Amino acid sequence: MESGRLVATFKRSPDGALRAWPAGKYIHYEIRLTVDDLPEGVKAVTYLLHPSSKSARVQSVPYGVQGFREDISAYGDFFITVTAEGFRPRSNEWFAIAFATKLSDALSVGHPPIARTKEVDEAIMELASHDPDSLLASQPSNQSDNTSKLQLRIFDGSRRLFSAPAQFLVTITDGNQTQQFRDFVSTNVTQFHLPFFDNFADNYTVVVWADGYKQVGFTPVTLTNQFPEALDLMLIPADPGFNFTDACWEAVRATYPFIGSDLDATTGARRYEALLDNSERTLACFLNLCEAMRQITLSQGTPLDYIKRLIWDTLTPKQDGFFAWCKPALIDQLKVGAEARQFAPVINPGVFRRGATSSWKEVVFGDVQVRFTFYENNRNAVDDVDC
């Protein structure tokens, strides 16, 4: 199982004291982040910080920087989401993993209790005692700064940063319907400095278009003068077509064993080939969802590690999703991810899906997202595992 570990340490001044400064009733600490236990081939690490951090919210560190280190400052405890991406050494296949760790937990790793001084122990407790959302709510606005910052990242349909040469037409409109930016950019990550109004006009709309791709956008993107905001958008080809060259039954079954765990290999292959022949769109949806879940890293494993058996008999796969028996622990993993702002709960899921008891949606790519819906009153034993 691919993983990584976030390590945080307090920075020290030449006299050995922790580097920190008071700000009202809080103390800002200077902290160094590093990541270890990463798989081979990682080329970049991105840290997504909470708005209560005084550092830029999104920090990207390229390969070559020792330990992918990044220095931040903070005066409260919050989850840090780490995304590591690169290419596998042997297959040259692109991959990405992500995990979330609380700052106080990362500091406990960097300062083991057996070697921790009283000063460090008190600093960790100080940070852990402050809730980041309440800190942000009480943080005074800097009225002298009338500029907000937006980082736009553009991904392709494989969930990778757009790599092909392209010209992206970016249109940014504020809440007053005034166009603040409209021009072509050539990079997949772009920083924008936009007016800050301190009212509803800070609810921006961002639209991206590229030749050969469907237009994509998101609203509202609420900006502030206190911290940068990050927006990820995915461009989908205008005429994507289907290519199942690498999706033969043997390869798919080896990658996603739950697809045929209820049948012998011959019967499973016959059922799969029938789906390929009769419903390419449904199969494409299934494979796209599986690949997306393979790239979603939970605090323990990926969603695929919790799926036991695909349901074919009574609830066959559809063009917009599929049903499967899964381990109940997946629900707990999604709750942890929701705390790290990786997922958001769906309110009253039973309104649209009869019998649904809980649901979470991914919030990484705006409208392009994976949604997990559970019917916890329906139970089944799969290979002696309660599902």
MIZAKE-263323 format. One line per field, with one value per residue (C-alpha): residue in three letters; x, y, z; residue number from 1. Coordinates in Angstrom, 3 decimals, decimal comma, always signed. Example, Ala and Ser with C-alpha at 12.3 -4.5 7.8 and 13.67 -1.06 7.14 Angstrom:
BEGIN
rest = (ALA;SER)
c1 = (+12,300;+13,670)
c2 = (-4,500;-1,060)
c3 = (+7,800;+7,140)
nr = (1;2)
END
This chain:
BEGIN
rest = (MET;GLU;SER;GLY;ARG;LEU;VAL;ALA;THR;PHE;LYS;ARG;SER;PRO;ASP;GLY;ALA;LEU;ARG;ALA;TRP;PRO;ALA;GLY;LYS;TYR;ILE;HIS;TYR;GLU;ILE;ARG;LEU;THR;VAL;ASP;ASP;LEU;PRO;GLU;GLY;VAL;LYS;ALA;VAL;THR;TYR;LEU;LEU;HIS;PRO;SER;SER;LYS;SER;ALA;ARG;VAL;GLN;SER;VAL;PRO;TYR;GLY;VAL;GLN;GLY;PHE;ARG;GLU;ASP;ILE;SER;ALA;TYR;GLY;ASP;PHE;PHE;ILE;THR;VAL;THR;ALA;GLU;GLY;PHE;ARG;PRO;ARG;SER;ASN;GLU;TRP;PHE;ALA;ILE;ALA;PHE;ALA;THR;LYS;LEU;SER;ASP;ALA;LEU;SER;VAL;GLY;HIS;PRO;PRO;ILE;ALA;ARG;THR;LYS;GLU;VAL;ASP;GLU;ALA;ILE;MET;GLU;LEU;ALA;SER;HIS;ASP;PRO;ASP;SER;LEU;LEU;ALA;SER;GLN;PRO;SER;ASN;GLN;SER;ASP;ASN;THR;SER;LYS;LEU;GLN;LEU;ARG;ILE;PHE;ASP;GLY;SER;ARG;ARG;LEU;PHE;SER;ALA;PRO;ALA;GLN;PHE;LEU;VAL;THR;ILE;THR;ASP;GLY;ASN;GLN;THR;GLN;GLN;PHE;ARG;ASP;PHE;VAL;SER;THR;ASN;VAL;THR;GLN;PHE;HIS;LEU;PRO;PHE;PHE;ASP;ASN;PHE;ALA;ASP;ASN;TYR;THR;VAL;VAL;VAL;TRP;ALA;ASP;GLY;TYR;LYS;GLN;VAL;GLY;PHE;THR;PRO;VAL;THR;LEU;THR;ASN;GLN;PHE;PRO;GLU;ALA;LEU;ASP;LEU;MET;LEU;ILE;PRO;ALA;ASP;PRO;GLY;PHE;ASN;PHE;THR;ASP;ALA;CYS;TRP;GLU;ALA;VAL;ARG;ALA;THR;TYR;PRO;PHE;ILE;GLY;SER;ASP;LEU;ASP;ALA;THR;THR;GLY;ALA;ARG;ARG;TYR;GLU;ALA;LEU;LEU;ASP;ASN;SER;GLU;ARG;THR;LEU;ALA;CYS;PHE;LEU;ASN;LEU;CYS;GLU;ALA;MET;ARG;GLN;ILE;THR;LEU;SER;GLN;GLY;THR;PRO;LEU;ASP;TYR;ILE;LYS;ARG;LEU;ILE;TRP;ASP;THR;LEU;THR;PRO;LYS;GLN;ASP;GLY;PHE;PHE;ALA;TRP;CYS;LYS;PRO;ALA;LEU;ILE;ASP;GLN;LEU;LYS;VAL;GLY;ALA;GLU;ALA;ARG;GLN;PHE;ALA;PRO;VAL;ILE;ASN;PRO;GLY;VAL;PHE;ARG;ARG;GLY;ALA;THR;SER;SER;TRP;LYS;GLU;VAL;VAL;PHE;GLY;ASP;VAL;GLN;VAL;ARG;PHE;THR;PHE;TYR;GLU;ASN;ASN;ARG;ASN;ALA;VAL;ASP;ASP;VAL;ASP;CYS)
c1 = (+0,000;+1,499;+1,711;+3,703;+4,306;+4,171;+6,832;+6,768;+9,432;+9,630;+12,281;+14,787;+16,676;+20,514;+20,165;+18,127;+14,735;+11,663;+11,086;+7,729;+6,051;+2,900;-0,151;-2,830;-3,724;-2,151;+1,419;+2,650;+5,200;+7,583;+7,402;+9,200;+7,263;+8,879;+7,535;+9,154;+8,200;+7,141;+7,137;+9,822;+9,357;+7,741;+8,513;+6,532;+4,691;+1,863;+0,749;-2,822;-2,991;-5,894;-6,769;-5,741;-2,111;-0,316;+1,408;-0,025;-2,736;-1,231;+2,481;+4,088;+7,603;+9,487;+11,813;+15,326;+14,340;+15,527;+12,583;+10,246;+10,621;+8,424;+8,431;+5,122;+3,824;+0,759;-1,027;-3,655;-4,080;-5,447;-5,302;-2,632;-3,438;-0,329;-0,423;+2,611;+2,770;+5,300;+6,122;+6,673;+10,320;+9,674;+6,428;+6,779;+3,076;+1,951;+0,604;-0,565;-1,210;-2,763;-3,175;-4,152;-2,441;-3,147;-0,351;-0,104;+0,251;+2,975;+4,796;+4,579;+6,328;+9,025;+9,490;+9,120;+8,016;+11,196;+13,325;+10,869;+11,724;+9,209;+9,228;+8,294;+5,661;+3,996;+4,120;+2,395;-0,294;-0,705;-1,346;-3,609;-5,771;-6,978;-9,669;-8,685;-12,187;-12,920;-9,534;-10,304;-13,716;-12,188;-9,277;-9,643;-9,793;-6,915;-8,945;-5,845;-5,289;-7,739;-6,272;-7,200;-5,227;-6,423;-4,391;-5,948;-4,819;-5,980;-6,200;-6,952;-9,448;-6,956;-6,793;-3,261;-2,102;-2,632;+0,653;-0,018;+0,911;-2,234;-3,581;-6,248;-8,766;-9,488;-12,400;-12,806;-15,899;-16,635;-19,939;-20,878;-20,717;-17,663;-15,094;-11,781;-9,700;-10,095;-7,018;-5,076;-2,596;-0,212;+0,556;-1,461;-0,926;-1,534;-1,692;-4,163;-4,330;-7,914;-9,802;-11,104;-14,455;-15,324;-18,879;-20,864;-18,698;-15,957;-18,005;-16,133;-16,926;-14,035;-14,411;-11,713;-11,788;-9,235;-9,483;-10,809;-12,128;-15,439;-15,686;-15,553;-16,188;-17,051;-19,018;-18,935;-15,223;-15,245;-12,034;-10,652;-7,718;-6,581;-5,330;-5,006;-7,764;-7,102;-9,371;-8,895;-10,723;-10,729;-10,914;-12,676;-12,195;-15,109;-15,256;-13,574;-14,507;-13,771;-10,577;-10,727;-7,400;-5,968;-9,280;-9,412;-11,118;-7,877;-6,332;-9,493;-10,091;-6,466;-6,702;-10,241;-10,820;-14,277;-15,681;-15,780;-15,470;-18,897;-18,218;-15,647;-13,264;-15,066;-18,529;-17,144;-15,382;-18,608;-20,538;-17,863;-17,644;-21,426;-21,215;-18,425;-20,424;-23,784;-23,028;-19,699;-20,815;-21,647;-18,308;-16,471;-18,230;-17,322;-13,645;-13,398;-14,893;-12,535;-9,492;-10,637;-11,051;-7,616;-6,200;-8,138;-5,939;-7,772;-6,130;-5,895;-5,720;-8,029;-11,787;-11,012;-9,526;-12,989;-15,106;-15,744;-18,135;-19,777;-23,562;-24,652;-27,789;-30,354;-28,604;-26,526;-23,948;-25,370;-23,920;-23,748;-22,498;-22,644;-23,614;-21,291;-20,983;-18,289;-16,775;-18,534;-15,100;-15,240;-17,801;-15,358;-12,624;-14,868;-15,693;-11,976;-11,588;-14,440;-12,575;-9,618;-11,900;-11,297;-15,025;-18,265;-21,369;-24,510;-27,551;-30,631;-29,381;-32,591;-34,533;-32,964;-32,009;-34,644;-33,209;-29,897;-28,733;-25,489;-23,474;-20,230;-18,909;-15,356;-14,662;-11,384;-12,559;-15,747;-18,530;-16,316;-16,407;-16,812;-19,797;-20,224;-23,766;-24,525;-27,607;-26,678;-29,924;-29,010;-26,452;-24,746;-21,859;-19,238;-16,428;-17,356;-16,991;-19,940;-20,829)
c2 = (+0,000;+3,365;+5,936;+8,812;+10,479;+14,164;+15,327;+18,783;+20,424;+23,784;+26,101;+27,534;+30,794;+30,809;+30,778;+27,571;+29,093;+28,284;+30,869;+32,412;+35,761;+36,871;+38,232;+39,305;+36,324;+33,812;+32,780;+32,263;+29,459;+28,966;+25,318;+23,203;+20,507;+17,485;+14,222;+10,793;+7,163;+8,145;+5,630;+5,813;+8,257;+11,203;+14,412;+16,986;+17,402;+19,859;+20,984;+22,248;+24,319;+25,676;+29,373;+30,026;+29,498;+32,746;+31,080;+30,756;+28,120;+25,974;+25,223;+23,121;+21,753;+20,170;+17,183;+18,078;+19,972;+17,821;+16,034;+18,246;+20,693;+23,744;+26,402;+27,702;+29,629;+28,743;+29,667;+26,915;+23,227;+22,047;+19,225;+19,460;+17,581;+16,298;+15,286;+13,552;+12,866;+11,441;+8,561;+4,932;+3,979;+0,855;+1,530;+5,343;+5,473;+8,687;+8,291;+10,441;+9,768;+12,026;+11,898;+14,267;+14,745;+17,132;+19,600;+18,622;+14,947;+15,795;+17,771;+14,771;+12,732;+15,348;+15,753;+12,250;+12,348;+10,589;+13,473;+16,344;+19,363;+21,100;+24,107;+21,941;+20,063;+23,303;+24,673;+21,580;+21,804;+25,519;+24,873;+21,878;+23,935;+26,334;+25,388;+26,731;+27,584;+29,681;+31,346;+32,284;+33,627;+35,868;+37,032;+40,769;+41,702;+43,713;+46,557;+48,275;+45,408;+45,536;+42,571;+38,901;+35,989;+32,994;+29,978;+28,161;+24,605;+22,916;+19,112;+16,735;+13,872;+11,494;+13,749;+14,822;+18,399;+19,258;+18,351;+18,767;+22,160;+24,258;+27,764;+28,130;+30,932;+32,013;+34,307;+35,626;+37,642;+39,159;+39,159;+42,510;+40,728;+42,796;+40,933;+41,182;+38,940;+37,382;+36,199;+33,129;+31,533;+28,720;+27,224;+24,631;+26,531;+30,285;+32,898;+35,784;+38,998;+40,245;+43,111;+42,543;+44,221;+42,837;+42,114;+39,849;+41,000;+38,684;+35,702;+35,166;+32,989;+31,272;+29,724;+27,898;+26,851;+25,217;+24,188;+20,634;+20,567;+21,291;+24,563;+24,207;+26,630;+27,059;+29,540;+30,920;+31,119;+33,251;+35,257;+37,134;+39,434;+37,216;+34,143;+32,783;+30,568;+27,517;+26,272;+23,026;+22,593;+19,605;+19,886;+17,024;+16,428;+17,664;+14,311;+11,843;+8,538;+5,134;+3,106;-0,257;-1,528;-1,961;-3,042;-6,730;-8,970;-10,413;-6,965;-5,473;-8,453;-8,318;-4,588;-4,609;-8,120;-7,258;-7,103;-10,889;-12,160;-13,812;-15,940;-18,253;-16,718;-18,040;-16,845;-13,520;-12,991;-13,747;-11,225;-8,566;-9,063;-8,704;-5,346;-4,267;-5,270;-3,853;-0,804;+0,926;+4,031;+2,007;+0,208;+3,491;+4,961;+1,940;+1,999;+5,779;+5,560;+2,717;+4,631;+7,762;+5,762;+4,231;+7,766;+8,770;+8,164;+7,821;+7,836;+4,050;+2,797;+3,769;+3,217;+0,161;-1,585;-1,579;-2,795;-6,538;-7,400;-5,638;-6,150;-7,407;-9,478;-7,038;-3,692;-3,827;-1,082;+2,066;+4,941;+7,128;+4,628;+1,136;-0,679;-2,867;-4,514;-2,849;-2,922;-0,529;+0,888;+2,886;+5,162;+5,930;+6,682;+9,166;+10,889;+11,345;+12,685;+15,127;+16,559;+17,154;+18,821;+16,024;+15,161;+16,895;+15,183;+15,134;+16,247;+13,999;+11,562;+9,523;+12,322;+11,487;+7,852;+5,905;+3,993;+5,862;+6,609;+8,562;+10,029;+11,932;+13,637;+14,435;+18,179;+18,334;+19,154;+21,138;+19,499;+16,585;+14,404;+10,898;+10,381;+7,567;+6,717;+4,069;+1,960;+0,883;-0,982;-3,465;-5,970;-8,993;-11,316;-11,484;-14,004;-14,000;-10,211;-8,104;-5,663)
c3 = (+0,000;-1,048;+1,700;+3,062;+6,394;+7,244;+9,677;+11,269;+13,443;+15,151;+13,751;+16,194;+16,424;+16,835;+20,634;+20,465;+21,316;+19,269;+16,568;+17,410;+17,884;+19,728;+17,893;+20,315;+22,485;+20,074;+19,329;+15,784;+15,459;+12,550;+11,470;+8,884;+7,020;+5,365;+3,972;+4,219;+3,502;-0,018;-2,900;-5,556;-8,404;-6,601;-8,508;-6,529;-3,245;-2,636;+0,825;+1,248;+4,430;+6,433;+5,959;+9,587;+8,565;+7,837;+4,875;+1,360;+1,430;-1,360;-1,334;-4,098;-3,685;-6,625;-6,657;-5,525;-2,388;+0,522;+2,108;+0,032;+2,899;+3,216;+5,949;+7,264;+10,241;+12,272;+15,466;+15,545;+14,822;+11,480;+8,953;+6,261;+3,058;+1,284;-2,375;-3,885;-7,602;-10,000;-12,339;-11,434;-12,123;-14,191;-16,055;-16,233;-15,306;-13,643;-10,100;-7,227;-3,570;-0,959;+2,787;+5,570;+8,932;+11,776;+12,401;+16,064;+15,085;+12,562;+15,276;+17,582;+14,872;+14,415;+18,174;+19,709;+23,356;+24,481;+23,180;+23,613;+25,730;+27,972;+25,634;+22,636;+24,608;+25,661;+22,104;+20,703;+23,369;+22,643;+18,951;+19,632;+21,996;+19,284;+16,782;+13,345;+12,167;+15,239;+14,865;+11,293;+12,221;+14,874;+12,726;+11,935;+8,280;+6,853;+5,442;+4,025;+1,582;-1,305;-3,212;-3,104;-4,552;-6,547;-7,641;-10,615;-11,409;-14,628;-14,839;-17,687;-17,680;-16,069;-12,976;-13,808;-14,189;-17,851;-19,547;-23,275;-24,782;-24,758;-24,582;-21,889;-22,251;-18,663;-17,833;-14,280;-13,333;-9,920;-8,061;-9,660;-13,055;-13,931;-15,988;-14,137;-16,413;-19,859;-21,693;-22,737;-20,336;-21,219;-17,796;-15,882;-12,603;-12,616;-9,848;-10,144;-8,098;-8,056;-6,376;-2,855;-2,122;+1,332;+0,167;-2,194;-5,126;-3,803;-5,065;-8,316;-11,332;-13,138;-16,597;-18,588;-22,238;-24,541;-28,181;-28,431;-24,861;-23,190;-21,342;-17,551;-14,725;-11,079;-8,985;-6,397;-5,720;-2,596;-2,233;+0,746;+1,444;+4,330;+2,452;-1,102;-2,466;-4,647;-7,448;-9,401;-12,720;-15,077;-18,850;-20,654;-24,408;-26,503;-28,309;-25,943;-27,611;-26,079;-25,977;-24,212;-25,544;-22,040;-20,500;-21,322;-18,759;-17,364;-16,771;-15,251;-12,963;-11,747;-10,996;-9,545;-8,108;-6,751;-10,280;-10,544;-6,998;-7,167;-10,261;-11,764;-14,308;-17,396;-16,361;-15,187;-18,517;-20,420;-18,340;-18,770;-22,537;-22,784;-21,017;-23,371;-26,447;-25,386;-23,232;-23,814;-21,912;-18,813;-18,890;-19,431;-16,381;-14,283;-15,271;-14,829;-11,337;-10,389;-11,615;-9,783;-6,556;-7,041;-6,929;-3,796;-0,778;+2,530;+5,924;+5,454;+1,883;-0,976;-1,409;-3,551;-0,504;+1,105;-1,841;-1,669;-4,487;-7,417;-7,554;-10,988;-10,498;-9,068;-9,553;-12,717;-13,375;-14,977;-16,945;-13,832;-11,246;-9,801;-6,594;-4,554;-1,164;+0,925;+4,377;+6,816;+7,719;+4,473;+6,150;+8,957;+6,429;+4,605;+7,887;+8,538;+5,002;+5,596;+8,604;+6,279;+3,703;+1,215;+1,178;+2,077;+3,500;+1,356;+3,346;+3,282;+0,614;+0,906;-0,794;-4,158;-3,546;-1,669;+1,264;+1,336;+4,877;+4,342;+1,499;+0,886;-2,223;-3,198;-3,315;-5,221;-8,753;-8,224;-10,247;-11,397;-8,322;-6,968;-4,678;-2,158;-1,022;+1,595;+2,335;+5,845;+6,464;+3,723;+5,014;+3,516;+4,332;+1,576;+2,151;+5,849;+6,006;+7,179;+4,397)
nr = (1;2;3;4;5;6;7;8;9;10;11;12;13;14;15;16;17;18;19;20;21;22;23;24;25;26;27;28;29;30;31;32;33;34;35;36;37;38;39;40;41;42;43;44;45;46;47;48;49;50;51;52;53;54;55;56;57;58;59;60;61;62;63;64;65;66;67;68;69;70;71;72;73;74;75;76;77;78;79;80;81;82;83;84;85;86;87;88;89;90;91;92;93;94;95;96;97;98;99;100;101;102;103;104;105;106;107;108;109;110;111;112;113;114;115;116;117;118;119;120;121;122;123;124;125;126;127;128;129;130;131;132;133;134;135;136;137;138;139;140;141;142;143;144;145;146;147;148;149;150;151;152;153;154;155;156;157;158;159;160;161;162;163;164;165;166;167;168;169;170;171;172;173;174;175;176;177;178;179;180;181;182;183;184;185;186;187;188;189;190;191;192;193;194;195;196;197;198;199;200;201;202;203;204;205;206;207;208;209;210;211;212;213;214;215;216;217;218;219;220;221;222;223;224;225;226;227;228;229;230;231;232;233;234;235;236;237;238;239;240;241;242;243;244;245;246;247;248;249;250;251;252;253;254;255;256;257;258;259;260;261;262;263;264;265;266;267;268;269;270;271;272;273;274;275;276;277;278;279;280;281;282;283;284;285;286;287;288;289;290;291;292;293;294;295;296;297;298;299;300;301;302;303;304;305;306;307;308;309;310;311;312;313;314;315;316;317;318;319;320;321;322;323;324;325;326;327;328;329;330;331;332;333;334;335;336;337;338;339;340;341;342;343;344;345;346;347;348;349;350;351;352;353;354;355;356;357;358;359;360;361;362;363;364;365;366;367;368;369;370;371;372;373;374;375;376;377;378;379;380;381;382;383;384;385;386;387)
END
